[in-house]
Amino acid sequence: RERERERERERERERERERERDSLLERERERERERERERERERERETQYMQYSG
């Protein structure tokens, strides 16, 4: 019986870690998207600049 509870707690901790990893991954993806958007904006600015100077 005692061991059962122990295992249950172990599983719980595992789930906790899983959730944390997921949230970390999510944040990482979010940052990646943010950078992608930044690059897009940069490209647009450069294109407009080229059109103006050309």
CORDA-V248746 format. One record per residue. N is the residue number from 1. RES is the residue in three letters. SS is DSSP state (helix for helix, strand for strand, loop for the rest). PSI is psi in whole degrees, 0 to 359 (999 if undefined). NEAR is the number of other C-alpha atoms within 8 Angstrom. Layout:
N_RES_SS_PSI_NEAR + N_RES_SS_PSI_NEAR
This chain:
1_ARG_loop_313_4 + 2_GLU_helix_318_5 + 3_ARG_helix_322_6 + 4_GLU_helix_309_7 + 5_ARG_helix_319_8 + 6_GLU_helix_312_8 + 7_ARG_helix_318_8 + 8_GLU_helix_313_8 + 9_ARG_helix_319_8 + 10_GLU_helix_310_8 + 11_ARG_helix_317_8 + 12_GLU_helix_313_8 + 13_ARG_helix_318_8 + 14_GLU_helix_312_8 + 15_ARG_helix_318_8 + 16_GLU_helix_309_8 + 17_ARG_helix_318_8 + 18_GLU_helix_311_8 + 19_ARG_helix_316_8 + 20_GLU_helix_315_8 + 21_ARG_helix_316_8 + 22_ASP_helix_313_8 + 23_SER_helix_321_8 + 24_LEU_helix_314_8 + 25_LEU_helix_317_8 + 26_GLU_helix_312_8 + 27_ARG_helix_319_8 + 28_GLU_helix_313_8 + 29_ARG_helix_317_8 + 30_GLU_helix_313_8 + 31_ARG_helix_318_8 + 32_GLU_helix_314_8 + 33_ARG_helix_317_8 + 34_GLU_helix_312_8 + 35_ARG_helix_318_8 + 36_GLU_helix_314_8 + 37_ARG_helix_317_8 + 38_GLU_helix_312_8 + 39_ARG_helix_317_8 + 40_GLU_helix_311_8 + 41_ARG_helix_317_8 + 42_GLU_helix_311_8 + 43_ARG_helix_315_8 + 44_GLU_helix_314_8 + 45_ARG_helix_315_8 + 46_GLU_helix_317_8 + 47_THR_helix_313_8 + 48_GLN_helix_318_8 + 49_TYR_helix_316_8 + 50_MET_helix_316_8 + 51_GLN_helix_317_7 + 52_TYR_helix_313_6 + 53_SER_helix_331_5 + 54_GLY_loop_999_4
